[in-house]
Amino acid sequence: MIYPDSFSHVTRTMKSSLIRELVASTKNIPGLISFAGGFPSPATFPKRQLAEIFKDVAAQEGADVLQYGASEGDALLKKELMKWEGYDLSPDEMVTTVGATNALYYYGRALIDPGDAILCEAPSFLGSLVAFDALGADVQSVPLDCDGIVMEVLEARVKSLRSHGKKIKFLYVIPDFQNPGGITYSLDRRRELISYCSGNEIPIVEDNPYSRLRFSGTPVPTLYRLAREEFEGSAIVTEIVSFSKILGPGMRVAFAKGDKELIGKMVSWQQKINITPDCVAQRVVARFLEKGLMDPHIASICDFYRPYLQKMLDELEKNMPQSVAWNKPEGGIFLWLTLPENVNADELFVQAGQNKVSFIPGSKFYPEGQERFNTLRLNFTYSTFEQIEEGIKRLAALLK
Ligand SMILES: Cc1ncc(COP(=O)(O)O)c(C=O)c1O
């Protein structure tokens, strides 16, 4: 048999993101209420505005954007992004990519040699962890508390890894409305983290798909902004921003900002793997920004999601037994539940499926061997109010 015998070692041993498989496994259950996926609501996609811009871009700029484009990304989009974010960067400090997934892969590809350690939060977004794992990284997780990554554990882990001769290539964090935990790092923890990582030469990659989806409270500056503004322009942080939860994941547009040399290497990988990101989608996003549509659109998404988050929090409060705890995020798309120690959310997932409700067990968000089993993730942006009410009741009944 040619296949699978000819598959490369890395392909044969590659892990999949179990989350997609879990979501798929429940897809055909009739009447299922799913809080499992990480989907934005299609009601938030700016379909009408995008339809017009796509039409205009194809008609008026087609000769340019239907051609092969630059591997470093559309210059016009980069200019608009800098204006939007209020940065005065040189274009070689930014690369646009096909979703954050692509940017994270290039980042990992540029830095990881097989056997290198990388650090991540526990729990974390498994999609990124399996990509780093496929690049040969030894993925080490550090727990979170309600203010962010636990510094004492991080420091001890760094010491221990280095004393064993391990190279630590970077720390992967999601500081705003974290997936899956929903937590947002405090300002103090952000400063502590940058200060520690700068002092110990540990690059940070800040994955930021959610910070702009803030429904209440005060925004906290990103690690990237803090590093530049308070740490002498430090280039230790690379920030990756995705438009997936803002314009729709099908757009596949994201961008990364960071140190010039590193961005240059990410561009080289993009050249090899993709040639260029989608030029039409990039230009459409550029024109969307240029027309001043982005901020009002984001405000309308927040207005749309706010009552769904509140509804889920209210239903949890009304229905869950005392022994279950959850966080109260001010934005994002997820809630995180902590069950009594003796309840295994993997087992609960099976029972929940039989009762036509689903979620993602928390264990799926930890590197292999480092799992915790009494937690679960709920998404509140893809269900109706009625589904939230009924689904939380079903889940609570099982837990009772
Ligand atoms: C933390 C995090 N990073 C990356 C991604 C993937 O983003 P993209 O659609 O831009 O590839 C997601 C998607 O859910 C996410 O939650």
The ligand as an ORCA input file, in Angstrom:
! r2SCAN-3c Opt
* xyz 0 1
  C      -7.544     31.802     20.479
  C      -7.773     31.527     19.031
  N      -6.752     31.603     18.170
  C      -6.920     31.363     16.860
  C      -8.146     31.038     16.349
  C      -8.286     30.784     14.874
  O      -8.498     32.011     14.240
  P      -8.585     32.180     12.660
  O      -9.991     31.894     12.256
  O      -8.238     33.620     12.440
  O      -7.617     31.257     12.027
  C      -9.246     30.931     17.203
  C     -10.556     30.533     16.682
  O     -11.482     30.205     17.360
  C      -9.058     31.189     18.580
  O     -10.049     31.115     19.464
*
